[in-house]
Amino acid sequence: MAHFGVVGPAYFSHFSALEAIAVALIERGHRVTFLHRVDARAFLRDPRIGFYVLGERSHPAGSLAESLRRAANPGGPLGIRSVIVDMARTTDMLCRELPAALQALGIDAMLADQMEAAGALAADSAGMPFISVACALPVNREPGMPLPVMPFKHDMSERGLQMVQGSARVYDWIMGPHSNVVAQWAATFKLSPRSMLHECLSTLAQVSQTVAGFDFPRRALPATFHHVGPLRNPASTQVTSAMPPVAGGRPFVFASLGTLQGQRFSVFRRIAKACRKIDAQLLVAHCGGLDAAQERALVRAGATWVTGFAPQAAVLARADAVVSHAGLNTVMDAIEARTPILALPIAFDQPGAASRICHADIGVCGSARWSSAATLARMLDQLLTQSRFAAALDGLAAELRQAGGALRAADIIEQALPLHRSASRAG
Protein backbone atom coordinates (compact mmCIF):
# COMPACT_ATOMS: atom_id res chain seq x y z
CA MET A 1 0.00 0.00 0.00
CA ALA A 2 1.08 3.59 -0.64
CA HIS A 3 1.94 6.41 1.73
CA PHE A 4 0.29 9.62 0.48
CA GLY A 5 1.39 13.12 1.39
CA VAL A 6 -1.23 15.87 1.27
CA VAL A 7 -0.48 19.56 0.75
CA GLY A 8 -3.10 22.29 0.48
CA PRO A 9 -3.80 25.81 1.71
CA ALA A 10 -4.42 26.11 5.45
CA TYR A 11 -8.16 26.73 5.24
CA PHE A 12 -10.74 24.55 6.96
CA SER A 13 -12.83 24.09 3.79
CA HIS A 14 -9.83 22.81 1.81
CA PHE A 15 -8.63 20.51 4.58
CA SER A 16 -12.18 19.16 4.99
CA ALA A 17 -12.40 18.18 1.32
CA LEU A 18 -8.89 16.71 1.27
CA GLU A 19 -9.62 14.82 4.49
CA ALA A 20 -12.57 13.10 2.81
CA ILE A 21 -10.24 11.67 0.15
CA ALA A 22 -7.69 10.79 2.82
CA VAL A 23 -10.25 8.78 4.78
CA ALA A 24 -11.35 6.91 1.65
CA LEU A 25 -7.70 5.98 0.95
CA ILE A 26 -7.02 4.98 4.57
CA GLU A 27 -10.01 2.65 4.53
CA ARG A 28 -8.39 0.90 1.55
CA GLY A 29 -5.22 0.26 3.52
CA HIS A 30 -3.12 3.30 2.51
CA ARG A 31 -1.33 5.72 4.84
CA VAL A 32 -1.99 9.46 4.58
CA THR A 33 0.00 12.32 6.10
CA PHE A 34 -0.82 16.02 5.81
CA LEU A 35 2.19 18.35 5.80
CA HIS A 36 1.80 21.98 6.85
CA ARG A 37 2.24 24.63 9.55
CA VAL A 38 1.46 23.47 13.07
CA ASP A 39 -1.83 25.38 13.47
CA ALA A 40 -3.38 23.59 10.49
CA ARG A 41 -3.41 20.33 12.47
CA ALA A 42 -6.60 21.57 14.17
CA PHE A 43 -8.51 21.30 10.88
CA LEU A 44 -8.15 17.48 10.82
CA ARG A 45 -10.73 15.42 12.68
CA ASP A 46 -9.89 11.80 11.87
CA PRO A 47 -7.16 10.49 14.20
CA ARG A 48 -5.98 7.97 11.58
CA ILE A 49 -4.55 10.78 9.47
CA GLY A 50 -0.93 11.67 10.11
CA PHE A 51 0.32 15.24 10.39
CA TYR A 52 3.89 16.45 9.89
CA VAL A 53 4.77 19.95 11.07
CA LEU A 54 6.60 22.28 8.72
CA GLY A 55 7.67 25.91 9.13
CA GLU A 56 8.12 25.93 12.89
CA ARG A 57 10.31 29.02 12.70
CA SER A 58 8.67 30.98 9.90
CA HIS A 59 5.06 29.90 10.66
CA PRO A 60 5.02 29.23 14.44
CA ALA A 61 2.08 28.15 16.56
CA GLY A 62 -0.54 30.87 16.84
CA SER A 63 0.40 32.66 13.62
CA LEU A 64 -2.32 31.20 11.39
CA ALA A 65 -5.12 33.15 13.06
CA GLU A 66 -3.76 36.48 11.85
CA SER A 67 -3.37 35.16 8.30
CA LEU A 68 -6.98 33.96 8.36
CA ARG A 69 -8.17 37.35 9.63
CA ARG A 70 -6.41 39.06 6.72
CA ALA A 71 -7.89 36.57 4.25
CA ALA A 72 -11.40 37.08 5.64
CA ASN A 73 -11.18 40.88 5.50
CA PRO A 74 -8.62 41.90 2.88
CA GLY A 75 -10.15 45.36 2.42
CA GLY A 76 -8.51 47.47 -0.29
CA PRO A 77 -5.53 46.91 -2.56
CA LEU A 78 -2.99 46.91 0.29
CA GLY A 79 -4.99 44.29 2.16
CA ILE A 80 -5.29 42.10 -0.93
CA ARG A 81 -1.55 42.39 -1.47
CA SER A 82 -0.99 41.28 2.14
CA VAL A 83 -3.06 38.14 1.51
CA ILE A 84 -1.05 37.38 -1.64
CA VAL A 85 2.23 37.93 0.23
CA ASP A 86 0.98 35.49 2.90
CA MET A 87 0.33 32.94 0.15
CA ALA A 88 3.78 33.52 -1.31
CA ARG A 89 5.51 33.10 2.05
CA THR A 90 3.64 29.88 2.73
CA THR A 91 4.48 28.46 -0.70
CA ASP A 92 8.12 29.45 -0.18
CA MET A 93 8.22 27.74 3.23
CA LEU A 94 6.62 24.57 1.89
CA CYS A 95 8.96 24.36 -1.10
CA ARG A 96 11.93 24.86 1.19
CA GLU A 97 10.95 22.19 3.72
CA LEU A 98 8.88 19.64 1.79
CA PRO A 99 11.74 17.79 0.00
CA ALA A 100 13.43 16.68 3.22
CA ALA A 101 10.08 15.87 4.84
CA LEU A 102 8.90 13.71 1.93
CA GLN A 103 12.13 11.74 2.07
CA ALA A 104 12.06 11.36 5.85
CA LEU A 105 8.47 10.13 5.83
CA GLY A 106 8.88 7.80 2.87
CA ILE A 107 6.05 9.43 0.93
CA ASP A 108 5.18 7.53 -2.28
CA ALA A 109 2.74 9.95 -3.92
CA MET A 110 1.26 13.39 -3.36
CA LEU A 111 -2.25 14.82 -3.29
CA ALA A 112 -1.68 18.46 -4.23
CA ASP A 113 -4.45 21.04 -3.85
CA GLN A 114 -4.66 23.18 -6.99
CA MET A 115 -4.46 26.31 -4.85
CA GLU A 116 -1.06 25.44 -3.33
CA ALA A 117 1.66 25.03 -5.94
CA ALA A 118 4.25 23.73 -3.46
CA GLY A 119 2.81 20.22 -3.41
CA ALA A 120 3.16 19.84 -7.18
CA LEU A 121 6.59 21.49 -7.30
CA ALA A 122 8.06 19.35 -4.52
CA ALA A 123 6.59 16.16 -5.98
CA ASP A 124 7.90 16.98 -9.45
CA SER A 125 11.34 17.75 -7.99
CA ALA A 126 11.43 14.36 -6.28
CA GLY A 127 10.22 12.50 -9.38
CA MET A 128 7.16 11.55 -7.36
CA PRO A 129 3.69 11.02 -8.89
CA PHE A 130 1.05 13.51 -7.77
CA ILE A 131 -2.65 14.09 -8.24
CA SER A 132 -4.18 17.58 -8.40
CA VAL A 133 -7.32 18.21 -6.35
CA ALA A 134 -9.63 21.18 -7.01
CA CYS A 135 -11.29 21.87 -3.66
CA ALA A 136 -12.37 25.29 -4.98
CA LEU A 137 -13.41 26.12 -8.54
CA PRO A 138 -10.86 24.62 -10.95
CA VAL A 139 -7.98 26.92 -11.92
CA ASN A 140 -7.65 25.24 -15.35
CA ARG A 141 -7.57 27.96 -17.98
CA GLU A 142 -8.96 28.06 -21.49
CA PRO A 143 -10.00 30.80 -23.94
CA GLY A 144 -13.21 32.54 -22.93
CA MET A 145 -13.32 30.98 -19.44
CA PRO A 146 -13.48 33.67 -16.72
CA LEU A 147 -11.09 33.05 -13.85
CA PRO A 148 -12.77 31.74 -10.68
CA VAL A 149 -12.16 35.04 -8.87
CA MET A 150 -14.01 37.04 -11.54
CA PRO A 151 -17.77 37.76 -11.42
CA PHE A 152 -18.24 37.60 -15.19
CA LYS A 153 -20.96 35.78 -17.07
CA HIS A 154 -20.13 33.23 -19.75
CA ASP A 155 -19.75 35.29 -22.92
CA MET A 156 -17.99 33.99 -26.04
CA SER A 157 -18.52 37.20 -28.01
CA GLU A 158 -15.47 39.22 -29.04
CA ARG A 159 -16.13 41.65 -26.21
CA GLY A 160 -16.49 38.79 -23.71
CA LEU A 161 -13.25 37.18 -24.83
CA GLN A 162 -11.43 40.49 -24.52
CA MET A 163 -12.81 41.00 -21.03
CA VAL A 164 -11.59 37.57 -19.94
CA GLN A 165 -8.14 38.17 -21.42
CA GLY A 166 -7.84 41.60 -19.85
CA SER A 167 -8.99 40.46 -16.42
CA ALA A 168 -6.54 37.54 -16.53
CA ARG A 169 -3.68 39.94 -17.23
CA VAL A 170 -4.69 42.10 -14.26
CA TYR A 171 -5.02 39.07 -12.01
CA ASP A 172 -1.62 37.73 -13.06
CA TRP A 173 -0.05 41.11 -12.31
CA ILE A 174 -1.66 41.26 -8.86
CA MET A 175 -0.45 37.73 -8.13
CA GLY A 176 3.13 38.75 -8.94
CA PRO A 177 4.61 38.09 -5.45
CA HIS A 178 3.27 34.53 -5.50
CA SER A 179 4.17 33.90 -9.14
CA ASN A 180 7.75 34.99 -8.46
CA VAL A 181 8.07 32.40 -5.68
CA VAL A 182 6.68 29.63 -7.90
CA ALA A 183 9.05 30.58 -10.72
CA GLN A 184 12.07 30.75 -8.39
CA TRP A 185 11.39 27.31 -6.92
CA ALA A 186 10.72 25.77 -10.31
CA ALA A 187 14.18 26.99 -11.32
CA THR A 188 15.74 25.82 -8.06
CA PHE A 189 14.20 22.38 -8.53
CA LYS A 190 15.42 22.36 -12.16
CA LEU A 191 11.89 21.99 -13.50
CA SER A 192 10.46 23.41 -16.70
CA PRO A 193 9.60 27.13 -16.37
CA ARG A 194 6.31 27.85 -14.61
CA SER A 195 4.92 30.58 -12.40
CA MET A 196 1.11 30.27 -12.24
CA LEU A 197 -1.12 27.83 -10.39
CA HIS A 198 -2.61 26.45 -13.61
CA GLU A 199 0.91 25.56 -14.77
CA CYS A 200 1.41 23.27 -11.75
CA LEU A 201 -1.27 20.65 -12.42
CA SER A 202 -0.89 16.89 -12.62
CA THR A 203 -0.70 15.10 -15.96
CA LEU A 204 -1.77 11.85 -14.26
CA ALA A 205 -5.15 12.88 -12.85
CA GLN A 206 -7.06 15.91 -11.64
CA VAL A 207 -10.20 15.62 -9.51
CA SER A 208 -12.68 18.39 -8.79
CA GLN A 209 -15.52 18.57 -6.30
CA THR A 210 -17.70 20.26 -8.90
CA VAL A 211 -19.96 18.68 -11.49
CA ALA A 212 -19.72 19.60 -15.17
CA GLY A 213 -23.26 20.99 -15.30
CA PHE A 214 -22.43 23.61 -12.68
CA ASP A 215 -19.47 25.09 -14.56
CA PHE A 216 -19.52 27.22 -17.68
CA PRO A 217 -19.18 25.11 -20.86
CA ARG A 218 -15.64 23.72 -20.96
CA ARG A 219 -13.88 22.81 -24.20
CA ALA A 220 -10.27 22.23 -23.22
CA LEU A 221 -10.14 20.18 -20.03
CA PRO A 222 -7.58 17.37 -20.21
CA ALA A 223 -8.79 13.79 -20.49
CA THR A 224 -7.33 13.22 -17.02
CA PHE A 225 -9.74 15.77 -15.45
CA HIS A 226 -12.62 14.26 -13.44
CA HIS A 227 -15.66 15.91 -11.87
CA VAL A 228 -16.37 13.81 -8.76
CA GLY A 229 -18.78 16.10 -6.92
CA PRO A 230 -18.69 17.04 -3.22
CA LEU A 231 -15.80 15.62 -1.20
CA ARG A 232 -17.41 14.79 2.13
CA ASN A 233 -16.42 12.60 5.05
CA PRO A 234 -19.66 11.06 6.40
CA ALA A 235 -17.96 10.21 9.69
CA SER A 236 -16.88 13.79 10.46
CA THR A 237 -17.77 14.97 13.95
CA GLN A 238 -18.36 18.74 13.66
CA VAL A 239 -20.16 19.92 16.81
CA THR A 240 -23.46 21.46 15.74
CA SER A 241 -26.74 22.54 17.23
CA ALA A 242 -29.84 20.43 16.72
CA MET A 243 -32.18 20.93 13.80
CA PRO A 244 -34.55 23.76 14.87
CA PRO A 245 -38.30 23.12 15.21
CA VAL A 246 -39.34 24.56 11.86
CA ALA A 247 -43.04 25.36 11.69
CA GLY A 248 -45.13 24.52 8.66
CA GLY A 249 -46.94 27.17 6.67
CA ARG A 250 -44.10 29.74 6.58
CA PRO A 251 -40.97 29.69 4.40
CA PHE A 252 -37.75 28.52 6.04
CA VAL A 253 -34.49 30.22 5.05
CA PHE A 254 -30.96 29.16 6.07
CA ALA A 255 -28.12 31.70 6.09
CA SER A 256 -24.42 30.86 6.34
CA LEU A 257 -21.34 32.79 5.22
CA GLY A 258 -18.85 30.00 5.88
CA THR A 259 -16.04 29.59 8.38
CA LEU A 260 -14.01 32.64 7.32
CA GLN A 261 -16.83 35.17 6.83
CA GLY A 262 -19.11 34.33 9.75
CA GLN A 263 -18.19 37.51 11.63
CA ARG A 264 -20.07 39.73 9.16
CA PHE A 265 -22.83 40.89 11.51
CA SER A 266 -24.12 43.64 9.22
CA VAL A 267 -24.74 41.18 6.37
CA PHE A 268 -26.60 38.78 8.66
CA ARG A 269 -28.67 41.67 10.04
CA ARG A 270 -29.81 42.68 6.54
CA ILE A 271 -30.69 39.04 5.84
CA ALA A 272 -32.69 38.91 9.09
CA LYS A 273 -34.59 42.09 8.20
CA ALA A 274 -35.29 40.70 4.74
CA CYS A 275 -36.76 37.52 6.19
CA ARG A 276 -38.96 39.56 8.54
CA LYS A 277 -40.30 41.47 5.51
CA ILE A 278 -41.42 38.24 3.80
CA ASP A 279 -42.50 36.51 7.03
CA ALA A 280 -39.92 33.75 6.68
CA GLN A 281 -38.34 31.69 9.42
CA LEU A 282 -34.56 32.21 9.43
CA LEU A 283 -31.75 30.10 10.85
CA VAL A 284 -28.38 31.87 10.95
CA ALA A 285 -25.19 29.78 11.36
CA HIS A 286 -22.23 32.13 11.93
CA CYS A 287 -19.54 29.44 12.46
CA GLY A 288 -18.37 31.04 15.70
CA GLY A 289 -17.93 34.50 14.18
CA LEU A 290 -20.44 36.36 16.38
CA ASP A 291 -20.77 36.90 20.12
CA ALA A 292 -23.87 36.43 22.28
CA ALA A 293 -24.90 40.10 22.07
CA GLN A 294 -24.77 39.99 18.28
CA GLU A 295 -26.80 36.77 18.27
CA ARG A 296 -29.52 38.48 20.33
CA ALA A 297 -29.45 41.50 18.02
CA LEU A 298 -30.05 39.27 15.01
CA VAL A 299 -33.09 37.75 16.70
CA ARG A 300 -34.43 41.25 17.34
CA ALA A 301 -33.82 42.08 13.67
CA GLY A 302 -35.85 39.11 12.43
CA ALA A 303 -33.86 35.89 12.77
CA THR A 304 -35.75 32.98 14.30
CA TRP A 305 -32.69 31.01 15.43
CA VAL A 306 -29.00 31.95 15.61
CA THR A 307 -26.25 29.40 16.24
CA GLY A 308 -22.56 28.81 15.70
CA PHE A 309 -22.76 25.62 13.66
CA ALA A 310 -25.81 23.90 12.23
CA PRO A 311 -26.27 20.39 10.78
CA GLN A 312 -25.97 21.79 7.27
CA ALA A 313 -27.13 18.79 5.25
CA ALA A 314 -30.27 18.34 7.38
CA VAL A 315 -31.01 22.06 7.40
CA LEU A 316 -30.62 22.42 3.63
CA ALA A 317 -32.85 19.39 3.07
CA ARG A 318 -35.61 21.24 4.96
CA ALA A 319 -34.88 24.81 3.82
CA ASP A 320 -36.86 26.56 1.09
CA ALA A 321 -33.88 28.80 0.26
CA VAL A 322 -30.30 29.39 1.43
CA VAL A 323 -28.40 32.67 1.64
CA SER A 324 -24.73 31.92 1.12
CA HIS A 325 -21.38 33.55 0.35
CA ALA A 326 -21.22 31.09 -2.59
CA GLY A 327 -18.50 28.99 -1.01
CA LEU A 328 -18.21 25.83 -3.06
CA ASN A 329 -18.93 23.44 -0.19
CA THR A 330 -22.25 25.14 0.62
CA VAL A 331 -23.16 25.44 -3.06
CA MET A 332 -22.63 21.72 -3.67
CA ASP A 333 -24.60 20.86 -0.51
CA ALA A 334 -27.44 23.11 -1.67
CA ILE A 335 -27.52 21.43 -5.08
CA GLU A 336 -27.64 18.03 -3.41
CA ALA A 337 -30.60 19.20 -1.28
CA ARG A 338 -32.26 20.96 -4.28
CA THR A 339 -32.34 24.23 -2.34
CA PRO A 340 -32.24 27.48 -4.38
CA ILE A 341 -29.42 29.89 -3.52
CA LEU A 342 -29.22 33.62 -2.90
CA ALA A 343 -25.49 34.15 -3.46
CA LEU A 344 -23.68 37.05 -1.76
CA PRO A 345 -20.05 36.49 -2.83
CA ILE A 346 -17.29 38.08 -0.77
CA ALA A 347 -13.81 36.81 -1.75
CA PHE A 348 -11.67 34.08 -3.35
CA ASP A 349 -13.58 32.02 -5.94
CA GLN A 350 -16.99 33.09 -4.61
CA PRO A 351 -17.68 35.67 -7.38
CA GLY A 352 -17.03 32.96 -9.97
CA ALA A 353 -19.25 30.49 -8.13
CA ALA A 354 -22.02 33.09 -7.91
CA SER A 355 -21.83 33.68 -11.66
CA ARG A 356 -22.14 29.95 -12.24
CA ILE A 357 -25.14 29.78 -9.88
CA CYS A 358 -26.93 32.30 -12.10
CA HIS A 359 -25.72 30.59 -15.29
CA ALA A 360 -27.11 27.25 -14.08
CA ASP A 361 -30.34 29.01 -13.01
CA ILE A 362 -30.25 27.51 -9.52
CA GLY A 363 -30.36 30.85 -7.74
CA VAL A 364 -29.85 34.60 -7.89
CA CYS A 365 -26.93 36.87 -7.03
CA GLY A 366 -26.75 39.93 -4.83
CA SER A 367 -24.05 41.97 -3.14
CA ALA A 368 -22.86 41.28 0.39
CA ARG A 369 -21.84 44.91 0.62
CA TRP A 370 -24.55 46.82 -1.22
CA SER A 371 -27.79 44.79 -1.31
CA SER A 372 -30.29 46.32 1.10
CA ALA A 373 -32.73 44.36 3.23
CA ALA A 374 -35.50 45.31 0.79
CA THR A 375 -33.46 44.04 -2.17
CA LEU A 376 -32.63 40.80 -0.37
CA ALA A 377 -36.33 40.36 0.46
CA ARG A 378 -37.26 40.68 -3.23
CA MET A 379 -34.59 38.16 -4.22
CA LEU A 380 -35.71 35.68 -1.58
CA ASP A 381 -39.33 36.07 -2.65
CA GLN A 382 -38.22 35.27 -6.20
CA LEU A 383 -36.51 32.07 -5.01
CA LEU A 384 -39.54 31.05 -2.97
CA THR A 385 -42.20 31.68 -5.62
CA GLN A 386 -40.67 30.89 -9.02
CA SER A 387 -40.66 27.23 -10.08
CA ARG A 388 -37.83 27.43 -12.62
CA PHE A 389 -35.15 26.99 -9.97
CA ALA A 390 -36.52 23.60 -8.93
CA ALA A 391 -36.24 22.18 -12.45
CA ALA A 392 -32.62 23.30 -12.79
CA LEU A 393 -31.74 21.96 -9.35
CA ASP A 394 -33.31 18.59 -10.16
CA GLY A 395 -31.00 18.16 -13.13
CA LEU A 396 -27.84 19.15 -11.27
CA ALA A 397 -28.76 17.06 -8.23
CA ALA A 398 -29.14 14.01 -10.46
CA GLU A 399 -25.70 14.69 -11.98
CA LEU A 400 -24.22 15.11 -8.53
CA ARG A 401 -25.66 11.78 -7.34
CA GLN A 402 -23.78 10.03 -10.14
CA ALA A 403 -20.48 11.89 -9.60
CA GLY A 404 -19.11 9.55 -6.92
CA GLY A 405 -17.55 11.93 -4.41
CA ALA A 406 -14.56 10.90 -2.31
CA LEU A 407 -14.92 7.20 -3.11
CA ARG A 408 -14.68 7.84 -6.85
CA ALA A 409 -11.77 10.21 -6.23
CA ALA A 410 -9.97 7.40 -4.43
CA ASP A 411 -10.67 5.05 -7.37
CA ILE A 412 -9.23 7.59 -9.82
CA ILE A 413 -6.16 8.17 -7.66
CA GLU A 414 -5.41 4.46 -7.31
CA GLN A 415 -5.92 3.81 -11.01
CA ALA A 416 -3.70 6.74 -12.01
CA LEU A 417 -0.70 5.79 -9.90
CA PRO A 418 1.74 3.16 -11.22
CA LEU A 419 2.97 2.50 -7.68
CA HIS A 420 -0.44 1.09 -6.73
CA ARG A 421 -0.50 -1.27 -9.69
CA SER A 422 3.00 -2.47 -8.78
CA ALA A 423 1.93 -3.03 -5.19
CA SER A 424 -1.13 -4.96 -6.34
CA ARG A 425 0.99 -7.29 -8.50
CA ALA A 426 3.40 -7.82 -5.63
CA GLY A 427 0.52 -8.83 -3.37
Number of C-alpha atoms within 10 A of each C-alpha: 17 19 18 24 28 25 27 24 21 21 15 16 20 21 24 20 23 26 25 24 23 30 24 19 24 19 10 12 12 15 20 25 21 24 24 25 26 20 17 19 17 9 15 18 16 15 7 14 15 17 19 15 17 19 19 13 9 12 18 14 14 11 13 16 11 10 15 16 13 16 22 19 17 17 11 8 10 10 14 17 17 16 21 20 17 18 22 22 17 23 22 20 20 24 25 16 17 23 17 13 17 22 11 9 13 13 19 20 23 25 27 29 29 31 24 22 30 30 30 27 27 25 24 19 17 15 10 16 20 29 26 26 28 24 25 23 22 22 19 20 17 13 13 21 24 25 22 22 18 21 17 19 17 18 16 13 10 9 10 17 17 15 16 22 17 12 17 18 12 10 14 15 11 15 20 17 18 23 19 16 23 27 17 15 22 22 14 11 16 11 13 9 13 18 21 19 20 15 17 23 25 21 15 19 22 29 27 24 28 26 20 18 18 21 19 19 11 14 10 10 12 12 10 14 19 22 21 25 27 26 25 21 21 8 10 13 9 10 10 14 13 12 13 13 7 17 9 8 7 12 19 23 27 25 24 24 27 23 19 21 21 21 20 16 18 13 20 27 22 22 31 29 23 26 27 18 16 15 14 22 22 28 25 27 27 26 19 15 18 17 12 10 8 17 22 13 15 23 18 13 18 22 27 20 18 23 18 19 19 24 15 17 14 12 21 25 16 17 23 23 25 26 26 25 29 29 27 23 21 23 26 22 20 25 25 22 20 26 28 29 32 27 28 25 24 20 19 16 21 25 25 25 26 32 26 24 24 17 17 19 18 26 28 22 23 18 17 21 11 10 17 17 20 16 16 25 23 16 20 27 18 16 23 17 10 9 10 13 21 16 12 18 22 17 14 20 21 13 19 25 14 12 21 18 24 26 19 20 28 21 13 20 23 16 14 19 18 13 16 18 14 11 11 10 7 7 7
